[in-house]
Amino acid sequence: MFATIDPLTGGLIWEVEGQKDKEQKEKNKVKYVEIKDVNIQFNPRPSRLSLEEKLKLLEPIGEELINKDELINLLKTKTFPICYDGFEPSGRMHIAQGLLRALNVNRLVDAGCIFIFWVADWFALLNNKMGGDLNKIKNVGRYFIEVWKAAGMKMHNVKFLWASDEINKRPNDYWLRVLDLARKFNVSRIKRCGQIMGRNDDEQDDKMAVAQLFYPCMQCNDIFFLEADICQLGMDQRKVNMLAREYADKASDAYKPIIMSHHMMMGLLEGQVKMSKSDLNSAIFMEDSAEDVKKKIKNAYCPPQVIKDNPVLDYTKEIIFGWRNKLLIQRKPENGGDKEYTSYAELEADFISGALHPGDLKPAVTLVLNELIQPVRDHFTKDPEARALLQEIRSYQVTK
């Protein structure tokens, strides 16, 4: 202990060494934003669709489906199939995480599935998201949930589970299988799953933290821990989902999950095969202003008559025709006049032939995207809890 003189009284103030630093750290702690019960709307309803109708609804989700026969058998035998997606809360939400994710969840819900979102807070910590600050990570998780609610996700068959809470409830069940997974695969096989953490090959080996070797074993175990029938994640998560199927061949008490991997949407700029949160111009974010959306689509890569690696066509196919099933192109009479497309194939054919020009497509895409995002903007403007949450999120620096 040591003493300082109180300037007002002249007396001694006794302090424990390091106390001031500790008090300052407490002041600098990230605010934990409280949000009402995120599962308040959870009230599962079965589907009234026929098997054929369910398959028609679900098949567009998967850029890859492993495998269709297993899916058919599942839909025949289980009233509420369990689907799962895990997400690391990190930074703002772009349009693929927002609108495309909500669209695919709604398709699964309409087919009678219960969709479990695994809010992977501990995983984000392992992957050093948000600088490894758990309070920031939890706040971002709440922000994601608020976006999905406002975007039109059908919440009655959707449940959000926080990884840290659920693992702490059943630690033995969780960690024993993680250890078993680690025993049954070598380091080389686990490293091949590095893509699931948003890390490329250049960031492997010497630069990889030991914590990131735990990550694939934990994510693989999540499938069995949640008793998920269907893994509905992006193509970038394929390797760890396949690891789960491989594990089922090695473990007597494991089953093979169905893998339904959705398309990964492109970044808006030329050569961007994937959206990036660190490049604000590579994606539209779910609370971007109407002017932001207009500017980003106007500057997006969209060469005439070229469909390969064209992000504007990617947005049109996956989001606009996914949500609306139509798109109205408004043009002057001398440029061909207005035309409404009711199928993406028809629109693409006109684009290839030159009958539809990027200068006419882009304003139409902008208009619909703004209409789809507007309820999210309204929610974060009008709801005081959501507004405070977004203000807090915007103060964070995004880490890769």
C-alpha positions in Angstrom: 0.0 0.0 0.0 1.0 3.6 -0.4 -0.4 7.0 0.5 -1.1 10.3 -1.3 -2.1 13.6 0.3 -5.7 14.7 -0.2 -5.5 18.2 -1.7 -8.7 19.3 0.1 -8.2 18.0 3.6 -4.4 17.5 3.8 -5.0 14.0 5.1 -3.5 10.7 3.8 -5.3 8.6 1.2 -4.2 5.0 1.4 -4.3 3.0 -1.8 -3.5 -0.6 -2.9 -0.8 -0.6 -5.6 -2.4 -0.8 -9.0 -5.8 0.3 -7.7 -6.0 3.3 -10.0 -5.2 1.3 -13.1 -7.8 -1.2 -12.1 -10.4 1.5 -11.7 -9.5 3.0 -15.0 -9.9 -0.4 -16.7 -13.3 -0.8 -15.2 -14.3 2.6 -16.6 -13.1 1.6 -20.0 -15.0 -1.6 -20.1 -17.4 -2.0 -23.0 -21.0 -1.4 -22.2 -23.2 -4.5 -22.3 -26.4 -3.5 -24.1 -29.5 -5.3 -22.7 -32.1 -6.5 -25.2 -35.4 -8.3 -24.4 -35.7 -12.1 -24.6 -34.5 -13.0 -28.1 -36.5 -16.2 -28.2 -39.9 -14.7 -27.1 -41.5 -15.5 -30.5 -40.4 -19.1 -30.5 -43.5 -21.3 -30.9 -42.9 -24.1 -33.4 -45.5 -24.8 -36.1 -45.5 -27.8 -38.4 -45.6 -27.5 -42.1 -48.7 -28.2 -44.1 -46.8 -28.7 -47.4 -46.5 -32.0 -49.2 -43.1 -33.7 -49.6 -42.9 -32.5 -53.2 -43.7 -28.9 -52.2 -41.0 -29.0 -49.4 -38.4 -30.3 -51.8 -39.2 -27.6 -54.3 -38.9 -25.0 -51.6 -35.6 -26.3 -50.2 -33.6 -27.3 -53.3 -32.8 -23.7 -54.3 -31.0 -23.1 -51.0 -28.2 -25.6 -51.6 -25.4 -24.8 -54.1 -24.4 -28.3 -52.9 -26.7 -30.8 -51.2 -25.3 -33.9 -49.5 -27.4 -35.7 -50.0 -30.9 -35.6 -51.5 -32.0 -39.1 -50.6 -31.2 -38.5 -47.0 -33.1 -35.2 -47.1 -36.2 -36.9 -48.6 -36.1 -39.6 -45.8 -35.7 -36.9 -43.1 -38.7 -34.9 -44.4 -40.8 -38.1 -44.6 -40.0 -39.2 -41.0 -39.6 -36.1 -38.9 -42.2 -33.4 -38.2 -39.6 -30.9 -37.0 -36.2 -31.5 -38.6 -33.4 -29.5 -36.8 -31.4 -27.2 -38.9 -28.4 -25.3 -37.6 -26.1 -22.4 -38.5 -23.4 -21.0 -36.3 -22.3 -17.4 -36.7 -19.5 -15.4 -35.1 -20.7 -12.0 -34.0 -18.3 -9.6 -35.7 -18.9 -6.2 -37.1 -21.9 -5.0 -39.1 -24.1 -7.3 -41.1 -23.9 -7.3 -44.8 -26.8 -8.1 -47.2 -25.9 -11.8 -47.7 -26.0 -12.4 -43.9 -29.1 -10.4 -43.6 -31.5 -10.8 -46.5 -30.2 -14.0 -48.0 -29.9 -15.7 -44.6 -33.5 -14.6 -43.7 -34.8 -15.9 -47.0 -33.2 -19.3 -46.6 -34.3 -19.6 -43.0 -37.9 -18.8 -44.1 -37.8 -21.5 -46.7 -36.7 -24.1 -44.1 -39.3 -22.9 -41.6 -42.0 -23.2 -44.2 -40.9 -26.8 -44.8 -41.5 -27.4 -41.1 -37.9 -27.2 -39.8 -36.8 -25.7 -36.5 -33.8 -23.5 -37.2 -31.2 -23.1 -34.4 -28.8 -20.2 -34.6 -25.7 -21.0 -32.6 -24.4 -17.6 -31.5 -20.7 -18.5 -31.5 -19.4 -16.0 -28.9 -16.6 -18.2 -27.7 -15.7 -19.1 -31.3 -15.4 -15.4 -32.1 -13.2 -15.0 -29.0 -10.9 -17.9 -30.3 -10.8 -16.2 -33.7 -9.9 -12.9 -32.1 -13.0 -11.1 -33.5 -13.8 -7.7 -32.0 -10.3 -7.7 -30.5 -11.2 -10.7 -28.3 -13.6 -8.5 -26.2 -16.5 -10.8 -25.1 -18.8 -8.0 -24.3 -18.4 -6.5 -27.8 -19.0 -9.9 -29.3 -22.2 -10.4 -27.3 -23.5 -7.0 -28.3 -22.8 -7.7 -32.0 -24.7 -11.0 -31.5 -27.7 -9.1 -30.3 -27.4 -6.7 -33.2 -27.5 -9.6 -35.7 -30.7 -10.9 -34.1 -32.4 -7.5 -34.2 -31.6 -7.2 -37.9 -33.1 -10.6 -38.8 -36.2 -9.8 -36.9 -36.7 -6.6 -38.8 -35.8 -8.2 -42.1 -38.8 -10.5 -42.0 -37.3 -13.7 -40.7 -40.1 -16.0 -39.5 -39.2 -16.3 -35.9 -41.8 -18.8 -34.7 -39.6 -21.8 -35.7 -36.3 -20.0 -35.0 -34.2 -20.3 -31.8 -31.1 -18.5 -30.7 -28.6 -20.3 -28.4 -25.5 -18.7 -27.1 -22.5 -21.1 -27.3 -21.0 -20.0 -24.0 -24.3 -20.5 -22.1 -25.2 -23.9 -23.6 -21.6 -25.3 -23.2 -21.5 -24.3 -19.6 -24.8 -26.1 -19.0 -23.5 -29.4 -20.3 -19.7 -29.1 -20.2 -19.0 -32.9 -20.0 -21.2 -33.7 -23.0 -19.5 -31.0 -25.0 -15.8 -31.3 -24.2 -15.6 -35.1 -24.2 -16.7 -35.2 -27.8 -14.4 -32.3 -28.7 -11.5 -34.4 -27.3 -12.7 -37.4 -29.2 -12.8 -35.5 -32.4 -9.2 -34.2 -31.7 -8.1 -37.8 -31.1 -9.6 -39.2 -34.3 -8.1 -36.7 -36.8 -4.6 -35.5 -37.5 -3.4 -31.9 -37.5 -3.2 -31.8 -41.3 -7.0 -32.6 -41.6 -7.9 -30.0 -39.0 -5.8 -27.4 -40.7 -7.7 -27.9 -43.9 -10.7 -26.5 -42.1 -9.0 -23.1 -41.7 -11.2 -21.5 -44.3 -14.2 -21.8 -41.9 -12.6 -19.1 -39.7 -12.2 -16.7 -42.6 -8.5 -17.4 -42.8 -6.7 -18.2 -46.1 -3.7 -20.5 -46.6 -1.2 -17.7 -46.1 -2.4 -17.3 -42.6 -1.9 -20.9 -41.6 1.0 -22.7 -39.9 3.3 -20.4 -38.0 0.8 -17.5 -37.9 -2.0 -19.7 -36.6 -2.7 -19.5 -32.9 -3.1 -22.9 -31.1 -6.7 -21.7 -30.2 -7.6 -21.9 -33.9 -6.8 -25.6 -34.0 -9.5 -26.1 -31.3 -12.0 -24.2 -33.4 -12.8 -26.9 -36.1 -13.1 -29.6 -33.5 -15.5 -27.4 -31.6 -17.6 -26.4 -34.6 -17.8 -30.0 -35.8 -19.0 -31.0 -32.3 -21.7 -28.3 -32.4 -23.6 -30.4 -34.9 -23.8 -33.4 -32.6 -24.3 -31.3 -29.5 -27.3 -29.6 -31.0 -28.6 -32.8 -32.5 -28.8 -31.0 -35.9 -30.2 -33.0 -38.8 -29.2 -30.4 -41.4 -26.1 -28.2 -41.5 -27.3 -25.1 -43.4 -24.2 -22.9 -43.8 -22.3 -21.4 -46.6 -19.9 -23.1 -49.0 -17.0 -21.7 -47.1 -18.0 -24.0 -44.2 -18.2 -27.1 -46.3 -14.9 -28.6 -45.0 -15.9 -28.8 -41.4 -19.3 -30.1 -42.2 -17.7 -32.9 -44.2 -15.5 -33.5 -41.2 -18.7 -34.3 -39.2 -19.7 -36.9 -41.8 -16.2 -38.4 -41.7 -16.4 -38.5 -37.9 -19.6 -40.5 -38.1 -17.7 -43.2 -39.9 -15.2 -43.3 -37.0 -17.6 -43.0 -34.0 -20.3 -45.5 -33.1 -22.6 -42.9 -31.4 -22.5 -40.3 -34.2 -24.8 -39.9 -37.3 -24.2 -38.3 -40.7 -25.7 -34.8 -40.9 -27.2 -33.6 -44.2 -25.2 -30.7 -45.6 -27.0 -27.9 -47.4 -24.4 -25.4 -48.4 -25.7 -22.1 -49.8 -24.0 -19.9 -52.4 -21.4 -17.3 -51.3 -22.3 -13.9 -52.7 -19.6 -11.9 -54.5 -18.2 -8.5 -53.4 -19.4 -5.6 -55.4 -16.0 -4.6 -56.9 -14.2 -6.3 -59.7 -12.4 -9.5 -58.7 -14.0 -9.8 -55.2 -15.2 -13.4 -55.0 -16.5 -12.8 -51.5 -17.9 -9.8 -49.5 -15.6 -8.2 -47.0 -16.6 -6.4 -43.9 -13.3 -4.5 -43.8 -14.0 -3.0 -47.2 -17.2 -1.0 -46.9 -17.5 -0.7 -50.7 -17.5 -4.4 -51.3 -20.9 -5.0 -49.8 -24.2 -3.4 -48.9 -24.8 -3.4 -45.1 -28.2 -3.9 -43.6 -28.5 -0.4 -42.2 -26.9 1.5 -45.1 -28.8 4.6 -46.2 -30.7 4.7 -49.4 -28.0 7.0 -50.8 -25.3 4.5 -49.7 -27.0 1.7 -51.6 -27.5 3.8 -54.7 -23.8 4.8 -54.7 -22.5 1.2 -54.2 -24.7 -0.3 -56.9 -23.8 2.5 -59.3 -20.1 1.8 -58.8 -20.5 -2.0 -58.8 -18.7 -4.1 -61.4 -21.3 -4.9 -64.1 -19.8 -5.1 -67.6 -22.4 -5.3 -70.4 -23.3 -8.8 -71.7 -21.0 -10.5 -69.2 -22.5 -12.7 -66.6 -19.4 -14.4 -65.2 -18.3 -12.9 -61.8 -20.9 -10.1 -62.1 -22.0 -9.1 -58.6 -25.1 -7.1 -59.7 -26.5 -10.2 -61.5 -25.6 -12.2 -58.3 -27.6 -9.8 -56.2 -30.5 -9.9 -58.7 -30.6 -13.7 -58.8 -30.1 -14.5 -55.2 -31.8 -11.7 -53.4 -34.3 -9.9 -55.6 -35.8 -13.0 -57.3 -35.5 -14.9 -54.1 -37.7 -12.4 -52.2 -39.8 -10.9 -55.0 -39.8 -13.4 -58.0 -39.9 -10.4 -60.3 -38.1 -7.2 -61.3 -39.5 -4.2 -63.1 -37.0 -2.4 -65.4 -38.1 1.2 -66.1 -36.8 2.7 -69.3 -37.6 5.5 -71.7 -39.6 4.4 -74.8 -36.7 5.0 -77.1 -34.6 2.6 -74.9 -37.2 -0.2 -75.2 -39.8 0.9 -72.6 -40.6 -0.7 -69.3 -40.3 -4.5 -68.9 -41.2 -6.7 -66.0 -39.2 -9.9 -65.7 -40.8 -12.8 -63.8 -37.9 -15.2 -64.0 -34.2 -14.7 -63.6 -33.4 -16.9 -66.6 -35.3 -14.5 -68.8 -33.5 -11.5 -67.4 -30.1 -13.1 -67.8 -30.8 -14.0 -71.4 -31.7 -10.4 -72.2 -28.5 -9.2 -70.4 -26.3 -11.6 -72.4 -27.9 -10.5 -75.7 -27.6 -6.8 -74.8 -31.3 -6.2 -74.7 -30.9 -5.3 -71.0 -28.1 -2.7 -70.3 -26.4 -2.3 -66.9 -27.5 1.3 -66.9 -31.1 0.1 -66.8 -30.6 -2.9 -64.5 -28.7 -1.0 -61.7 -31.5 1.5 -60.9 -34.0 -1.3 -60.7 -31.8 -3.3 -58.4 -31.2 -0.3 -56.2 -34.9 0.4 -55.9 -35.8 -3.1 -54.7 -32.8 -3.5 -52.4 -33.8 -0.2 -50.7 -37.4 -1.5 -50.3 -36.1 -4.7 -48.7 -33.7 -2.9 -46.3 -36.1 -0.1 -45.3 -37.8 -2.1 -42.5 -34.4 -2.7 -40.9 -33.5 1.1 -41.1 -36.9 1.9 -39.5 -36.4 -0.6 -36.7 -33.0 0.9 -35.8 -34.4 4.4 -36.0 -37.7 3.9 -34.1 -36.9 1.2 -31.5 -34.9 2.8 -28.7 -33.2 -0.4 -27.6 -32.2 -1.3 -31.2 -31.0 2.3 -31.8 -28.8 2.3 -28.7 -27.4 -1.1 -29.7 -26.5 0.1 -33.2 -24.9 3.2 -31.8 -22.7 1.0 -29.7 -21.8 -1.4 -32.6 -20.8 1.5 -34.8 -18.2 2.6 -32.3 -16.3 -0.7 -32.6 -13.4 -1.3 -34.9 -13.9 -4.4 -37.0 -11.2 -7.1 -36.7 -10.7 -9.7 -39.4 
